[in-house]
Amino acid sequence: MHGCDNPPCVNPAHLKIGDLLENNRDMFIKRRHAFGTRNGQSRLDPSKVSEIRKLAKDGTPHGKIAEIFSVSRQTVTKIAGEKSWRSHG
């Protein structure tokens, strides 16, 4: 794991031992992972997230919303409950 948080650094003194879980946790905490629109496979953007939340608030079933936006029902539920895309919409 990089201790200095400089990705191109190759100084062995700046590395620390960690397993995959620890490395992924470190990456997540430091927001170095691709999330939201930074994720190249994302089907959603902030305007779609806003629309999903509006439809859910208006009572549209999550399964129907999922069909409209070509995502899973679980994704809609997470967005509606602000467990996903928290800072958007």
C-alpha distances in whole Angstrom, upper triangle without the diagonal:
4,6,9,9,11,10,12,11,11,12,10,11,8,5,5,6,6,8,9,11,8,6,9,11,8,9,13,13,13,15,13,15,18,21,24,26,23,22,24,26,27,31,31,31,32,36,36,34,37,39,37,38,41,42,41,42,46,45,45,43,40,40,43,40,38,40,41,37,36,34,33,35,32,31,34,34,30,31,35,33,31,28,27,27,28,28,30,34
4,6,6,7,7,10,8,9,9,9,9,6,5,6,9,10,12,13,14,11,9,12,13,9,10,13,13,12,14,12,14,18,21,24,25,22,22,24,26,27,31,31,31,32,35,36,34,36,39,38,38,41,43,41,43,46,46,45,44,41,42,44,41,39,41,42,38,37,35,35,37,34,32,35,35,31,32,35,34,31,29,27,27,28,27,30,34
4,6,8,10,12,10,11,10,10,9,5,5,6,10,11,14,15,16,12,11,14,13,10,11,14,13,12,15,14,17,20,22,26,27,24,25,27,29,30,33,33,33,33,37,37,35,37,40,39,39,42,44,42,43,47,47,47,46,42,43,45,43,40,43,44,40,39,37,37,39,35,34,36,36,33,33,36,35,32,29,28,28,28,28,31,34
4,5,8,10,8,10,9,11,9,6,8,10,13,14,17,18,19,16,13,16,16,12,13,16,15,12,15,14,17,20,23,26,27,23,25,27,29,30,33,33,32,32,36,37,35,37,40,39,39,42,44,43,44,47,48,47,47,43,45,46,43,41,44,44,40,40,38,38,40,37,35,37,37,34,34,37,36,32,30,29,29,29,28,30,34
4,6,9,8,11,12,13,13,9,10,11,14,14,17,17,17,15,12,14,14,10,10,13,12,9,12,10,13,16,19,22,23,20,21,23,26,26,30,29,28,29,33,33,31,34,37,36,36,39,41,40,41,44,45,44,43,40,41,43,40,38,40,40,37,36,34,35,36,34,31,34,34,31,31,34,33,29,27,26,25,25,24,27,30
4,6,5,9,10,12,13,9,11,13,16,17,19,19,20,17,14,16,17,13,12,15,15,12,14,11,15,17,20,23,23,20,21,23,26,27,30,30,29,30,33,34,33,35,38,37,37,40,42,41,43,46,47,46,45,42,43,44,41,39,42,41,38,37,35,36,38,36,33,36,36,33,32,36,35,32,30,28,27,27,26,28,32
4,5,8,11,13,14,11,11,13,16,16,17,17,18,17,13,14,16,13,11,15,15,12,13,10,13,15,18,22,22,18,19,20,23,24,28,28,28,29,32,33,31,34,37,36,36,40,41,40,42,45,45,44,44,40,41,42,39,37,39,39,35,35,33,34,36,34,31,34,35,31,31,35,34,31,29,27,26,27,26,28,31
4,6,9,12,14,11,12,15,18,18,20,19,21,20,16,18,20,17,15,18,19,16,17,14,16,18,21,24,24,20,21,22,25,27,30,31,30,31,35,35,34,37,40,39,40,43,44,44,45,48,49,47,47,43,44,45,42,40,42,42,38,37,36,37,39,37,34,37,38,35,35,38,38,35,33,30,29,30,29,31,34
4,6,9,10,8,9,13,16,17,19,19,21,19,16,18,20,17,16,19,20,17,18,16,18,21,24,27,27,23,24,26,28,30,33,34,33,34,38,38,37,39,42,41,42,45,47,46,47,50,51,50,49,45,46,48,45,42,45,45,41,40,38,39,42,39,37,39,40,37,37,40,39,36,34,32,31,32,31,33,37
4,6,9,8,8,12,14,16,18,19,21,19,16,19,21,18,17,21,22,19,21,18,20,23,26,29,30,26,26,27,30,32,35,36,36,37,40,41,39,42,45,44,44,48,49,48,50,53,53,52,51,47,48,50,47,44,46,47,43,42,40,41,43,40,38,41,42,39,39,42,42,39,36,34,34,35,34,36,40
4,5,6,7,11,14,16,19,20,22,20,17,21,22,19,19,23,22,20,22,20,22,25,28,32,32,29,29,31,33,34,38,39,38,39,43,43,42,44,47,46,46,50,51,50,51,55,55,54,53,49,50,52,49,47,49,49,46,45,43,43,45,43,40,44,44,40,41,44,43,40,38,36,36,36,36,38,41
4,5,5,8,11,14,17,18,21,18,16,20,21,18,19,22,22,21,23,21,23,26,29,33,33,30,30,31,34,35,39,39,39,40,44,44,43,45,48,47,47,50,52,50,52,55,55,54,53,49,50,52,49,47,49,50,46,45,43,43,45,42,40,44,44,40,41,44,43,40,38,36,36,37,36,39,42
4,6,8,11,14,18,20,21,18,17,20,21,18,19,23,22,20,23,21,24,27,30,34,35,31,31,33,35,37,40,41,40,41,45,45,43,46,48,47,47,51,52,51,52,55,56,55,54,50,51,53,50,48,51,51,47,47,44,44,46,43,41,44,44,41,41,45,43,40,38,37,37,37,36,39,43
4,7,10,13,16,18,19,16,14,17,18,15,16,19,18,17,19,18,20,24,26,30,31,27,28,30,32,33,37,37,37,37,41,41,39,42,45,44,43,47,48,47,48,52,52,51,50,47,48,50,47,45,47,48,44,43,41,41,43,40,38,41,41,37,38,41,40,37,34,33,33,33,33,35,39
4,7,9,12,14,16,13,11,15,16,13,14,18,17,16,19,17,19,22,25,29,30,27,27,29,30,32,35,36,36,36,40,40,38,41,44,42,42,46,47,46,47,50,50,50,48,45,46,48,45,43,45,46,42,41,39,39,41,38,36,39,39,36,36,40,38,35,33,32,32,32,32,35,38
4,6,10,12,14,11,10,14,14,12,14,17,16,16,19,17,19,23,25,29,31,27,27,30,31,32,36,36,36,37,40,40,38,41,44,42,42,45,47,45,46,50,49,49,47,44,45,47,45,42,45,46,42,41,38,38,40,36,35,38,38,34,36,39,37,34,31,31,31,31,32,34,38
4,7,10,12,9,9,13,14,12,14,17,17,17,20,19,20,23,26,29,31,28,27,30,31,32,36,36,36,37,41,41,38,41,44,42,42,45,46,44,46,49,49,48,47,43,44,46,44,41,44,45,42,40,37,37,39,35,34,38,37,34,35,38,36,34,31,30,32,32,33,35,39
4,7,8,6,6,10,10,10,12,14,15,16,18,17,17,21,23,27,29,26,25,27,28,29,33,33,34,35,38,38,35,38,41,38,38,42,43,41,43,46,45,45,43,39,40,43,40,38,41,42,38,37,34,33,35,32,31,34,33,30,32,35,33,31,28,27,29,29,30,32,36
4,6,5,6,9,10,11,12,14,15,17,18,17,17,20,22,26,28,25,24,26,26,27,31,32,33,34,37,36,34,37,39,37,37,41,41,39,41,44,44,43,41,37,38,40,38,36,38,40,36,35,32,31,32,29,29,32,32,28,30,33,32,30,26,26,28,28,30,32,35
4,5,5,6,8,10,10,12,14,15,16,15,14,17,19,22,25,22,20,22,23,24,27,28,29,31,34,33,31,34,36,34,34,38,38,36,38,41,41,40,38,34,34,37,35,32,35,36,33,31,28,27,29,26,25,29,29,25,27,31,29,27,24,23,25,26,27,29,32
4,5,5,6,9,10,10,12,14,15,15,14,17,18,21,24,22,20,23,23,23,27,27,28,29,33,32,29,32,34,32,32,36,36,34,36,39,38,37,35,32,32,35,33,30,33,35,32,30,27,26,27,24,23,27,26,23,25,28,26,25,21,21,23,23,25,27,30
4,5,5,6,9,10,11,12,14,14,14,17,19,22,25,22,21,24,24,25,28,29,29,30,34,33,30,33,36,33,33,37,38,35,37,40,40,39,38,34,35,38,35,33,36,37,34,33,29,28,30,26,26,29,28,25,26,29,27,25,22,22,23,24,25,27,31
4,5,5,6,9,10,11,12,11,11,15,17,20,23,20,19,21,22,23,27,27,28,28,32,32,29,32,35,33,33,36,37,35,37,40,40,39,38,34,35,37,35,32,35,36,33,32,29,28,30,27,25,29,28,25,26,30,28,26,22,22,23,23,24,26,30
4,5,5,6,9,10,10,9,9,12,13,17,20,17,16,19,19,20,23,23,24,25,29,28,26,29,31,29,29,33,34,32,34,37,36,36,34,30,31,33,31,29,31,32,29,28,25,24,26,23,21,25,25,21,23,26,24,22,19,18,19,20,21,23,27
4,5,5,6,9,10,10,10,14,14,18,20,18,18,21,21,21,24,24,25,25,29,28,25,28,31,29,28,32,33,31,32,36,35,35,34,30,31,34,31,29,32,33,30,29,26,25,26,23,22,25,24,20,22,25,23,21,17,17,18,19,20,22,26
4,5,5,6,9,9,10,14,15,18,21,18,18,21,22,22,26,26,26,26,30,29,27,29,32,30,30,34,35,33,34,38,38,37,36,33,34,36,34,31,35,35,32,31,28,28,29,26,24,27,27,23,24,27,25,23,20,19,20,20,20,23,27
4,6,5,6,5,6,10,12,15,17,15,15,18,19,19,23,22,22,23,27,27,24,27,30,28,28,32,33,32,33,36,36,36,35,31,32,34,31,29,32,32,29,28,26,26,27,24,22,25,25,22,22,26,24,22,19,18,18,18,19,21,25
4,5,5,6,6,9,10,13,16,14,14,17,18,17,21,20,20,21,24,24,21,24,27,25,25,28,30,28,29,33,33,32,31,28,29,31,28,26,29,30,26,26,23,23,24,21,19,22,22,18,19,22,21,18,15,14,15,15,16,18,21
4,5,8,9,12,12,15,18,16,17,20,21,20,24,23,22,22,26,26,23,25,28,27,26,29,31,29,30,34,34,34,33,30,31,33,30,29,32,32,29,29,26,26,27,23,22,24,23,20,20,23,21,18,16,15,16,15,16,19,22
4,6,8,11,12,15,17,15,16,19,21,20,24,23,22,22,26,26,24,26,29,28,27,31,32,31,32,35,36,36,35,32,33,35,32,30,33,33,30,30,27,27,29,26,23,26,26,22,22,25,24,20,18,17,17,17,16,19,23
4,6,8,9,11,14,11,12,16,17,17,20,19,18,18,22,22,20,22,25,24,24,27,29,28,29,32,33,32,32,29,30,32,29,27,30,30,26,26,24,24,26,23,20,23,23,19,19,22,21,18,16,14,14,14,13,16,19
4,7,9,12,14,10,11,14,16,16,20,20,19,20,23,24,22,24,27,26,26,30,31,30,32,35,35,34,34,30,31,33,30,28,31,30,27,27,24,25,27,24,22,24,25,21,21,25,24,21,19,17,16,17,16,18,22
4,6,10,11,9,8,12,13,13,17,17,17,18,22,21,20,23,25,24,24,28,29,28,30,33,33,32,31,27,28,30,27,25,27,27,24,23,21,21,24,21,18,21,22,19,19,22,22,19,17,14,14,16,16,17,20
4,7,8,5,5,8,10,10,13,13,14,15,19,18,17,20,22,21,22,25,26,26,28,30,31,29,29,25,26,27,24,22,24,24,20,20,18,19,22,20,17,19,21,18,17,21,21,18,17,13,12,15,15,15,18
4,6,5,5,9,10,8,11,11,11,12,16,15,14,17,19,18,18,22,23,22,24,27,27,26,25,22,23,24,21,19,22,22,18,18,16,17,19,17,14,16,17,14,13,17,17,15,13,10,9,11,11,12,15
4,5,6,9,9,7,9,8,7,8,12,11,10,13,15,15,15,18,20,19,21,24,25,23,23,20,21,22,18,17,19,19,15,16,14,16,17,16,12,14,16,13,11,15,16,13,13,9,7,10,10,9,12
4,5,7,8,6,8,7,6,8,11,11,11,14,16,16,17,20,21,21,23,25,26,25,25,22,23,23,19,18,20,19,15,16,15,17,19,19,15,16,19,16,14,18,19,16,16,12,10,13,12,11,13
4,6,9,8,11,11,10,12,15,15,15,17,20,19,20,23,24,24,26,29,30,28,28,25,25,26,23,21,23,22,18,19,17,19,22,21,17,19,21,18,17,20,21,18,18,14,12,15,14,13,16
4,5,5,9,10,10,13,16,15,15,18,20,19,20,23,24,24,26,28,29,27,26,23,23,24,21,19,21,21,17,16,15,17,20,18,15,17,20,17,16,20,21,18,17,13,12,15,15,15,17
4,6,9,10,11,15,17,16,16,20,21,20,22,25,25,25,28,30,30,28,27,24,24,25,22,19,21,20,17,16,15,18,21,20,17,19,22,20,19,22,24,21,20,17,15,19,18,17,19
4,6,9,11,15,17,15,15,19,19,18,21,23,23,23,26,28,28,25,25,21,21,22,19,16,17,17,14,13,12,14,17,17,14,16,19,18,17,20,22,20,19,15,15,18,19,17,19
4,5,8,11,13,11,11,15,16,15,17,20,20,20,23,24,25,22,22,19,19,19,16,14,16,15,11,11,10,12,15,15,11,13,16,15,13,17,19,17,16,12,11,15,16,14,15
4,7,11,11,9,10,14,13,12,15,18,17,18,21,22,22,20,19,16,16,16,13,11,12,12,8,8,8,11,14,14,11,12,16,15,13,16,18,17,17,13,12,16,17,14,15
4,7,8,6,7,10,10,10,12,15,15,16,18,20,20,18,18,15,16,16,13,11,13,12,8,9,9,12,14,14,10,11,14,13,11,14,16,14,15,11,10,13,14,11,11
4,6,5,6,9,10,11,12,14,15,17,18,20,21,20,20,18,19,19,15,14,16,14,11,13,12,15,17,17,13,13,16,15,12,14,17,15,16,12,9,12,12,9,9
4,5,5,6,9,10,11,12,14,15,16,18,20,19,20,18,20,19,15,16,18,16,13,15,15,17,18,18,14,13,16,14,11,13,15,13,15,12,8,10,9,5,5
4,5,5,6,9,10,11,12,14,15,17,19,17,19,17,19,18,14,15,17,14,12,15,15,18,18,19,15,14,17,16,12,14,17,15,17,14,11,13,12,8,7
4,5,5,6,9,10,10,12,14,15,17,15,16,14,16,14,11,11,13,10,8,11,11,14,15,16,12,11,14,14,10,12,15,14,16,13,11,13,13,10,8
4,5,5,6,9,10,11,12,14,16,14,15,13,15,15,11,11,14,12,10,13,11,13,14,14,10,9,11,11,7,9,12,10,12,10,7,10,10,7,5
4,5,5,6,9,10,11,12,14,14,16,14,17,16,12,14,16,14,12,15,15,16,16,16,14,11,13,13,9,9,12,11,14,12,10,11,11,7,4
4,5,5,6,8,10,10,12,11,13,12,15,13,9,12,13,11,10,14,13,15,15,16,14,11,13,14,10,10,14,13,16,14,12,14,14,11,8
4,5,5,6,9,10,11,9,11,9,11,10,7,9,11,9,8,12,11,12,11,12,10,7,9,11,7,7,11,11,13,12,11,13,14,11,9
4,6,5,6,9,10,10,11,10,13,13,10,12,15,13,12,15,14,14,13,13,11,8,9,10,7,5,9,9,12,11,10,11,13,10,7
4,5,5,6,9,9,12,11,15,13,10,13,15,13,13,17,16,17,15,16,15,11,12,14,11,9,12,12,16,15,14,14,15,13,9
4,5,5,6,5,8,9,11,10,7,11,12,11,11,15,14,15,13,15,14,10,11,14,11,9,13,14,17,16,16,17,18,15,12
4,5,5,5,7,7,10,10,8,10,13,12,13,15,14,14,11,13,12,8,9,11,9,6,9,12,14,14,14,15,17,15,13
4,5,7,10,10,14,13,11,14,17,16,16,19,18,18,15,16,15,12,11,13,11,8,10,12,15,16,16,16,17,16,13
4,6,9,11,14,13,11,15,16,15,16,19,19,19,16,18,17,14,14,16,14,11,14,16,19,19,19,19,21,18,15
4,6,9,11,11,10,13,15,15,16,19,18,17,14,16,16,13,12,15,14,11,13,16,18,19,20,20,22,20,17
4,6,8,7,7,10,11,11,13,15,15,15,12,14,15,11,11,15,14,11,14,16,18,18,19,20,22,20,17
4,5,5,6,9,10,11,13,14,13,12,9,12,13,10,10,13,13,11,13,16,18,18,19,20,23,21,19
4,5,5,6,9,10,11,12,10,9,6,8,9,6,6,10,10,9,11,14,15,14,16,18,20,18,17
4,5,5,6,9,10,10,9,8,5,9,10,8,9,12,13,12,15,17,17,17,18,20,23,21,19
4,5,5,6,9,10,10,10,8,12,12,10,11,15,14,13,16,18,19,18,19,21,24,21,19
4,5,5,6,8,8,9,8,11,10,7,10,12,11,11,14,15,17,15,16,18,20,17,15
4,5,5,6,5,5,5,8,8,6,9,11,11,11,14,16,16,14,15,18,20,18,16
4,6,5,7,8,8,12,11,10,13,15,15,15,18,19,20,18,19,21,23,21,19
4,6,8,10,11,14,12,11,14,16,14,15,18,19,20,18,18,21,22,19,17
4,6,9,10,12,10,9,13,14,12,13,17,17,18,15,15,18,19,16,15
4,7,9,12,10,10,14,15,14,16,18,19,19,16,16,20,21,19,18
4,7,8,6,7,11,11,11,13,15,16,15,13,14,17,19,17,17
4,5,5,7,9,10,11,13,14,15,14,13,15,18,20,19,18
4,5,5,6,9,10,10,12,14,13,13,15,17,20,19,18
4,5,5,6,9,10,10,12,11,10,13,15,18,18,17
4,5,5,6,9,10,10,9,8,10,13,15,14,14
4,5,5,6,8,10,10,9,10,13,15,14,13
4,5,5,6,8,8,9,11,12,16,15,14
4,6,5,6,5,5,8,9,13,13,13
4,5,5,6,5,6,8,10,9,9
4,5,8,8,9,10,12,11,10
4,5,8,10,9,12,12,12
4,5,7,5,9,9,10
4,7,6,10,11,12
4,5,9,9,11
4,6,5,8
4,6,8
4,7
4
